[in-house]
Amino acid sequence: MPVDEHDHQAETSVSGWTPPTWEEVVRTHSTRVYRLAYRLTGNVHDAEDLTQEVFVRVFRSLSSYTPGTFEGWLHRITTNLFLDMARRRQRIRFEGLADDAAERLHGREPSPAQAYDDAHLEPDIQAALDALAPEFRAAVVLCDIEGLSYEEIAATLGVKLGTVRSRIHRGRAQLREALDHRAPSANRNGDQTPPSISREGL
């Protein structure tokens, strides 16, 4: 996984690390966070709400952030907020941020064309992902689209490695069944990644 400037800064010692400003985080990471949010939620409205809520959380927590992998921190925030949203089964509301900060965030959102190109999968693939239980969907998206290792996913979700393996195995099996019409002679056995949702297929 590529490491950007902020990730490099975040991996230096605590004494030598200066946290980026909130505006820098939004500028550098907003497109990536939106892409993950869309693949988790499956629709523009919830993806926008989730992206906004992620940066609200960043706004509130940045001063207390402990240097580590910054991108991994954002993955954890985004995925856990998505799971919270799925459990509540209601819209995430954008609140608790100053009006001027909210306006700056809206100004950093990707254009409709950029957001579509970056986030959208083919309709039947996205529908198959949407049909998965939220816990399975999060594990599969983080592994097969975002490219995280099982260990990184376990840390992101706060679950055991065996739980990650089980969720990915079951999620992939359900995806293979749902997408069987795309490659009827492939993926009949084993736990291979459905080829149409791998990172290489995007």
C-alpha positions as CSV (number, residue, x, y, z in Angstrom):
1,M,0.0,0.0,0.0
2,P,1.5,3.4,-0.9
3,V,2.5,5.5,2.0
4,D,1.9,9.2,1.6
5,E,3.6,12.2,3.2
6,H,1.3,12.2,6.2
7,D,1.7,8.4,6.8
8,H,5.5,8.9,6.8
9,Q,5.2,11.7,9.3
10,A,2.9,9.6,11.4
11,E,5.4,6.8,11.7
12,T,8.2,9.0,13.1
13,S,8.8,9.4,16.8
14,V,6.2,11.1,19.0
15,S,8.7,13.8,20.0
16,G,9.6,14.6,16.3
17,W,6.1,14.5,14.9
18,T,3.8,17.4,14.3
19,P,0.2,16.5,13.5
20,P,-1.2,17.7,10.2
21,T,-3.9,20.3,10.3
22,W,-7.5,19.3,9.8
23,E,-7.5,21.1,6.4
24,E,-4.4,19.2,5.3
25,V,-6.1,15.9,6.3
26,V,-9.2,16.7,4.3
27,R,-7.2,17.9,1.3
28,T,-5.1,14.8,1.2
29,H,-7.5,12.0,2.2
30,S,-11.1,13.1,1.3
31,T,-11.2,11.3,-2.0
32,R,-9.8,8.1,-0.5
33,V,-12.2,8.2,2.5
34,Y,-15.2,8.9,0.2
35,R,-14.3,6.0,-2.1
36,L,-14.2,3.6,0.9
37,A,-17.4,5.0,2.3
38,Y,-19.2,4.5,-1.0
39,R,-18.0,0.9,-1.3
40,L,-19.2,0.2,2.2
41,T,-22.6,2.0,2.0
42,G,-23.4,1.5,-1.7
43,N,-25.1,4.9,-2.3
44,V,-24.0,8.5,-2.7
45,H,-26.2,9.9,0.1
46,D,-24.9,7.6,2.9
47,A,-21.3,7.8,1.5
48,E,-21.4,11.6,1.8
49,D,-22.9,11.4,5.3
50,L,-20.3,8.8,6.4
51,T,-17.4,10.8,4.9
52,Q,-18.5,13.9,6.7
53,E,-18.9,12.0,10.0
54,V,-15.4,10.6,9.5
55,F,-13.9,14.1,9.3
56,V,-16.0,15.3,12.2
57,R,-14.3,12.5,14.2
58,V,-10.9,13.5,12.9
59,F,-11.6,17.1,13.8
60,R,-12.4,16.1,17.4
61,S,-9.6,13.6,17.7
62,L,-6.6,14.9,15.8
63,S,-5.0,16.7,18.7
64,S,-4.9,13.4,20.7
65,Y,-3.9,11.2,17.8
66,T,-1.0,8.9,18.7
67,P,1.5,8.5,15.8
68,G,1.1,5.3,13.8
69,T,-0.1,4.6,10.3
70,F,-2.4,7.6,9.6
71,E,-4.2,5.9,6.7
72,G,-4.9,2.9,9.0
73,W,-6.4,5.3,11.5
74,L,-8.7,6.7,8.9
75,H,-9.7,3.1,7.8
76,R,-10.6,2.3,11.4
77,I,-12.7,5.4,11.8
78,T,-14.5,5.0,8.5
79,T,-15.2,1.3,8.9
80,N,-16.3,1.5,12.5
81,L,-18.6,4.4,11.8
82,F,-20.1,2.5,8.9
83,L,-20.8,-0.5,11.2
84,D,-22.3,1.9,13.8
85,M,-24.5,3.3,11.1
86,A,-25.6,-0.1,9.9
87,R,-26.5,-1.1,13.4
88,R,-28.5,2.0,14.0
89,R,-30.2,1.8,10.6
90,Q,-30.6,5.5,10.3
91,R,-28.8,8.3,8.6
92,I,-25.7,9.7,10.1
93,R,-26.2,13.4,10.7
94,F,-23.5,16.0,10.3
95,E,-23.3,18.0,13.5
96,G,-21.0,19.2,16.1
97,L,-18.6,21.0,13.7
98,A,-18.3,24.8,13.4
99,D,-20.1,26.3,10.4
100,D,-16.9,27.6,8.7
101,A,-15.2,24.2,9.1
102,A,-18.3,22.5,7.6
103,E,-18.1,24.8,4.6
104,R,-14.4,24.0,4.1
105,L,-15.2,20.3,4.2
106,H,-17.9,20.7,1.5
107,G,-15.4,22.6,-0.6
108,R,-13.0,19.6,-0.5
109,E,-15.5,17.0,-1.7
110,P,-14.7,15.4,-5.0
111,S,-16.5,16.5,-8.1
112,P,-19.4,14.2,-9.2
113,A,-17.4,12.9,-12.1
114,Q,-14.3,12.2,-10.0
115,A,-16.4,10.6,-7.2
116,Y,-18.1,8.4,-9.8
117,D,-14.9,7.3,-11.4
118,D,-13.2,6.7,-8.0
119,A,-16.0,4.9,-6.1
120,H,-18.4,3.2,-8.4
121,L,-18.3,-0.5,-9.1
122,E,-20.4,-2.2,-11.8
123,P,-24.1,-2.2,-10.6
124,D,-24.3,-6.0,-10.1
125,I,-21.1,-6.0,-8.2
126,Q,-22.1,-3.2,-5.9
127,A,-25.5,-4.9,-5.4
128,A,-23.8,-8.1,-4.4
129,L,-21.7,-6.2,-1.9
130,D,-24.7,-4.4,-0.6
131,A,-26.4,-7.7,0.0
132,L,-23.7,-8.9,2.4
133,A,-24.1,-8.5,6.2
134,P,-22.2,-5.3,7.2
135,E,-19.5,-7.2,9.0
136,F,-18.8,-9.4,5.9
137,R,-19.0,-6.4,3.6
138,A,-16.5,-4.4,5.6
139,A,-14.0,-7.3,5.7
140,V,-14.2,-8.1,2.0
141,V,-14.0,-4.4,1.0
142,L,-10.9,-3.8,3.2
143,C,-9.2,-7.0,1.9
144,D,-10.1,-7.3,-1.7
145,I,-10.6,-3.6,-2.7
146,E,-8.5,-1.6,-0.3
147,G,-5.8,-4.2,-0.2
148,L,-5.3,-4.5,3.6
149,S,-3.7,-7.6,5.1
150,Y,-5.7,-9.9,7.4
151,E,-3.7,-8.5,10.3
152,E,-4.4,-4.9,9.4
153,I,-8.1,-5.7,9.1
154,A,-8.1,-7.4,12.5
155,A,-6.6,-4.2,13.9
156,T,-9.0,-2.0,12.0
157,L,-12.1,-3.9,13.1
158,G,-10.9,-4.8,16.6
159,V,-11.5,-8.5,16.2
160,K,-9.4,-11.7,16.2
161,L,-7.6,-12.9,13.1
162,G,-9.7,-16.0,12.9
163,T,-12.8,-13.8,12.9
164,V,-11.4,-11.8,9.9
165,R,-10.7,-15.0,8.0
166,S,-14.2,-16.4,8.7
167,R,-15.9,-13.1,7.6
168,I,-13.8,-12.9,4.4
169,H,-14.4,-16.6,3.6
170,R,-18.1,-16.3,4.1
171,G,-18.4,-13.0,2.3
172,R,-16.5,-14.2,-0.7
173,A,-18.6,-17.3,-0.9
174,Q,-21.8,-15.3,-0.9
175,L,-20.3,-13.0,-3.6
176,R,-19.2,-15.9,-5.8
177,E,-22.8,-17.2,-5.6
178,A,-24.3,-13.8,-6.4
179,L,-21.8,-13.1,-9.2
180,D,-21.8,-16.6,-10.7
181,H,-23.4,-15.3,-13.9
182,R,-20.3,-13.2,-14.6
183,A,-17.9,-16.2,-14.7
184,P,-20.0,-19.4,-14.7
185,S,-17.0,-21.7,-15.0
186,A,-14.8,-20.0,-12.5
187,N,-14.5,-19.8,-8.7
188,R,-16.4,-23.0,-8.1
189,N,-14.0,-24.3,-5.4
190,G,-11.7,-22.8,-2.8
191,D,-11.7,-19.3,-1.4
192,Q,-10.4,-17.4,-4.3
193,T,-11.2,-13.7,-4.5
194,P,-14.1,-13.1,-6.9
195,P,-12.1,-11.7,-9.8
196,S,-14.5,-8.9,-10.7
197,I,-14.1,-7.1,-7.3
198,S,-10.3,-7.4,-6.8
199,R,-8.3,-4.2,-6.9
200,E,-6.9,-5.2,-10.2
201,G,-10.3,-5.4,-11.7
202,L,-11.3,-1.8,-10.8
